Amino acid sequence: MGAKGQPKWWYSIAVAVMICAFFLGMDFYSNGKITWSVWPVAAVLFFGVGFTLLNKFGRE
């Protein structure tokens, strides 16, 4: 237990997916359909997932 070291490269992708699920859930809960949350979800996925994948695969 008590492992030390760098976090896994996919942790930030998991955080981005959880943030997207939050935005989609709030939007769907408020009016029963997805309306305004498309833009925040697209931004989080573009920047969060995109930069994570660039850091992982773009520098090797």
trRosetta pair geometry for C-beta under 8 A, 3 or more apart (Angstrom, degrees):
i j d omega theta_ij theta_ji phi_ij phi_ji
7 11 4.6 -36 153 3 123 156
8 11 5.1 124 66 -35 80 94
9 12 7.9 -52 173 24 44 96
9 52 6.9 135 169 180 80 97
9 55 7.5 -166 -149 99 105 103
9 56 4.7 92 -180 -99 142 119
10 13 4.8 -49 -162 38 68 119
10 14 6.2 73 140 -25 82 96
10 52 7.5 95 -117 161 39 136
11 14 5.6 -53 -152 34 35 112
11 15 6.5 35 151 -18 66 103
12 15 5.4 -47 -147 35 39 114
12 16 6.4 43 152 -21 66 102
12 48 6.1 -155 154 -172 96 88
12 52 4.7 -172 82 -92 120 131
13 16 5.6 -52 -149 35 33 113
13 17 6.5 35 152 -19 65 104
13 48 7.0 139 -107 139 44 97
13 49 5.3 66 -120 -111 89 81
13 52 5.4 -153 -56 94 86 162
13 53 7.9 67 -78 -50 122 84
14 17 5.7 -52 -148 35 33 112
14 18 6.5 33 152 -18 64 104
15 18 5.7 -54 -150 36 33 111
15 19 6.5 34 152 -19 65 104
15 48 7.1 -133 88 -163 89 135
16 19 5.7 -52 -148 35 33 111
16 20 6.4 34 152 -18 65 105
16 44 5.2 164 -156 158 89 98
16 45 6.3 125 160 -95 124 47
16 48 3.3 156 -96 123 133 148
16 49 5.5 -148 91 -48 162 81
16 52 7.7 -132 -11 -8 138 140
17 20 5.6 -53 -147 37 33 113
17 21 6.3 36 152 -21 65 104
18 21 5.6 -50 -145 35 33 113
18 22 6.5 39 152 -23 63 102
19 22 5.6 -51 -154 31 33 115
19 23 6.6 29 152 -14 65 103
19 44 5.2 -149 99 -152 125 154
19 48 7.5 154 44 -48 135 166
20 23 5.9 -54 -148 38 34 108
20 24 6.2 29 156 -14 67 109
20 40 8.0 175 -113 116 62 84
20 41 4.6 80 -138 -134 95 90
20 44 5.5 -165 -67 84 88 137
20 45 6.3 44 -79 -55 140 96
21 24 5.8 -56 -142 43 30 109
21 25 5.9 33 158 -22 65 110
22 25 5.8 -58 -144 37 25 111
22 26 6.3 22 159 -17 63 107
23 26 6.0 -56 -146 36 28 108
23 27 6.3 24 157 -15 64 110
23 37 4.3 153 150 -150 97 114
23 40 4.9 -153 -134 92 157 126
23 41 5.4 -160 85 -63 136 87
23 44 7.5 171 0 1 144 144
24 27 5.8 -59 -147 40 30 110
24 28 6.0 23 159 -14 67 111
24 34 6.3 -19 -144 -113 82 117
24 37 5.3 166 -88 126 46 151
24 41 6.3 52 -56 -80 94 138
25 28 5.9 -58 -139 41 27 105
25 29 5.9 26 161 -19 65 112
26 29 5.9 -57 -141 38 26 110
26 30 6.3 26 160 -24 62 110
26 37 7.0 142 69 -81 88 134
27 30 6.1 -58 -148 30 26 110
27 31 7.4 -40 176 34 59 92
27 33 7.9 -57 144 104 92 40
27 34 5.4 64 117 -129 128 60
27 35 6.1 -161 -171 39 114 69
27 36 5.9 -159 -119 55 120 77
27 37 3.7 -114 -31 -18 150 126
28 31 7.8 -102 -153 57 22 58
28 32 6.8 24 -172 -142 61 14
28 33 6.8 -21 -122 -149 66 2
28 34 5.9 -19 -74 -70 85 74
28 37 8.0 -57 -28 19 71 146
31 35 6.5 1 64 -3 137 129
34 37 5.8 -82 -157 51 88 106
34 38 6.7 99 151 -56 106 87
35 38 7.7 -92 143 -9 20 99
36 39 7.0 -48 176 25 59 103
36 40 7.9 38 137 2 79 104
37 40 5.8 -58 -154 46 59 104
37 41 5.5 57 151 -23 83 111
38 41 6.0 -65 -148 42 25 110
38 42 6.1 25 157 -20 65 111
39 42 5.8 -53 -141 36 29 110
39 43 6.4 27 159 -17 63 107
40 43 5.7 -56 -146 38 33 111
40 44 6.2 31 158 -18 68 107
41 44 5.9 -54 -144 38 29 108
41 45 6.2 24 159 -13 64 110
42 45 6.0 -59 -144 42 27 107
42 46 6.0 27 159 -21 65 111
43 46 5.8 -55 -141 37 27 110
43 47 6.1 3 170 3 65 112
44 47 6.7 -67 -138 49 22 92
44 48 5.1 2 176 1 64 128
45 48 6.4 -52 -109 51 17 99
45 49 5.1 -10 -166 15 59 123
45 50 7.6 80 140 -23 54 90
46 49 7.2 -16 -76 49 5 89
46 50 5.2 -3 176 -12 46 133
47 50 6.0 -49 -112 44 14 109
47 51 5.9 5 180 -9 56 115
48 51 6.8 -64 -143 38 12 98
48 52 6.4 9 158 -15 54 115
49 52 5.7 -61 -147 39 30 113
49 53 6.2 24 160 -15 67 108
50 53 6.1 -61 -149 39 26 104
50 54 6.3 26 154 -18 64 107
51 54 5.4 -51 -143 37 36 114
51 55 6.3 37 157 -20 66 103
52 55 5.9 -55 -150 36 29 109
52 56 6.4 23 154 -15 64 110
53 56 5.6 -56 -142 40 34 109
53 57 5.8 -15 175 22 72 111
53 58 7.5 87 127 -24 61 99
54 57 7.1 -75 -125 57 20 75
54 58 4.1 0 -166 -6 63 142
54 59 7.9 74 153 -24 63 85
55 58 6.7 -10 -56 39 13 103
55 59 6.6 -7 -159 0 41 121
56 59 8.0 179 107 31 7 92
56 60 7.9 -12 149 -24 47 116
57 60 6.2 -55 -151 18 39 115
